[in-house]
Amino acid sequence: MSTYSDASLIFYPSGYKESKLYSLKPTDGSGDLTFTRASSATRVNEQGLIETASILGSEEVVNGDFATDTNWDLGSATISGGLLNLLGGGGLSYALQTNTNLVIGKRYLATYTIVSISNAGLGVRVRVGNGGNGIYRTTTGTFTEIITCAGSFEIFLEGNSTNFIGSIDNVSVKEVITNNIPRIDYTGGGCGKLLLEPQRTNLVLYSNNAFGNGTNGSSATTTTPSVIDGVNYRKMTATAVDGNIFAGVSELSSTPTGLMCFSVFLKKGSCDDVQLIDQNTTGKSIRVNLSNGTIISQSSGLICGVESYGNDVYRVYLVQDFTSIGFRYDLYAKEIGDFYYTTAQMESGSYPTSVIITNGTAVTRVSDVAGKSGISSLIGQTEGVVFYDFIWQATGQAFQSSGVSSGSYHNSISFGHYGGSLNLEIYYNGALIGLGSQVLIDGQRYKIAFAYKSGDSATYVNGVQLSTSSTSFAFAAVLNNLFLTYDGENFGDKVNTYMLFKTRLPNADLTLLTGTLGETYFESYALMANYLNYTIQ
């Protein structure tokens, strides 16, 4: 088997742009997936830092390098020698150009270089829209800032005094686009994975100061935020063991109800033994070692966990049913010393999703939706294979699904999850062929191949045959859709690979496709014997 030659469609998380995910095959773009998410969202980048997924729009400035003396309305300014020269002299120093593409409320990345300043203490700034003000800069250098457009359609450079004298070059303004941007996520290191998450709302009003606005224990102090490895942290210092550090009592936008997940990022200082405890109810808690991310202890029956983000940073979370209880979480130092925290999140569900930043109000990240319609030529209509490589994360939803279909679930080949198990099914003209069921484990990687052919179907999971079927079938409509999400629910939060084949591969190839070299398949009999500790006679 040659995977690339045999497959009709290969998706691997790599290139993307607004509303699109590029597939490796076919190369003409006909297999590229469409993507939507009508809100911004965060990801973990290759450096391990949390950032808002974004791309830059087209250039809004004309003649930003001042190569010609055009396109700018000038007040007490000239363009010469490839520079904008603000001359002061008692008049208003500015350069202006009208831009009707600007949209009030959108954010723009402004970049510019101050080549010279002739009068110390005075500065220049960029305005994007009337009222979208940048920072006055009083030194030479190249500056970059994000400015929210707050007024009329102008890009404006102005001095902070009528006497400002200086030269500016390389002015650029581009929209920062965050909606409908796919997220390639590097949580835990390794290769990037396509992040597909359900809708979640962070109820914590101030995500980076969740505990600071709560109750101050007498044996603890905190500092204003400081930047460590590019992240804003608050430092907490305990002068007594079990000192009540801070309680986030007043930090929620509304009362939590039902199954909720609370999480907070912690970083090791001189204290590496910290406990997150629900003080308002039964005192359920998780205690962690910030040197290695291990759980020292946890309350019986509590759903909780620790996720590593590198550099002694861990996201600690616990899940509780708030149907009949209130809300109050505390952080406890289990030894004298200090540690750091940032970014708390309270969301509906049984596990923490990507960070949702808040600053005074609850914020909702809507669900990611990915798929492709109109690709009947890439889907085997009477036989084929659907292959999915993903990391499972239970969402708590009643039904999640992925696969190919005619646009109706009554003619489809699907990976479904309901009733607590993976279910692999062929629907044809409303009839059902079940091809096995398996309980999925949160956080585990699964490689599934669904081979279908009338009278000869089979499913393989992680190198092992799960089931076969000799049932004959024929689809009543053309299969023309690939869906990674169904009715807003995602099957597997992190996607490694998705492939389609137009022929039913032999079972040996399905083992190779879904297995792991040296564990579920071997390149030779000798390798297998060595792995199993057999002696070849």
Helices and strands as residue ranges (DSSP letters): H 3-6, E 7-11, E 16-17, E 20-21, E 33-36, E 42-44, E 50-52, E 55-59, E 73-75, E 77-80, E 83-86, E 94-98, E 107-117, E 124-128, E 141-148, E 154-159, E 166-177, E 184-185, E 193-195, E 200-202, G 207-209, E 215-216, E 220-222, E 226-228, E 231-238, E 243-247, E 259-268, E 273-278, E 285-289, E 294-298, E 303-308, E 313-321, E 329-333, E 337-348, E 363-365, E 369-372, G 376-378, E 383-391, E 400-405, E 412-418, E 421-428, E 431-438, E 445-453, E 457-461, E 464-469, E 481-483, E 485-486, E 489-490, E 494-501, H 507-514, H 525-531
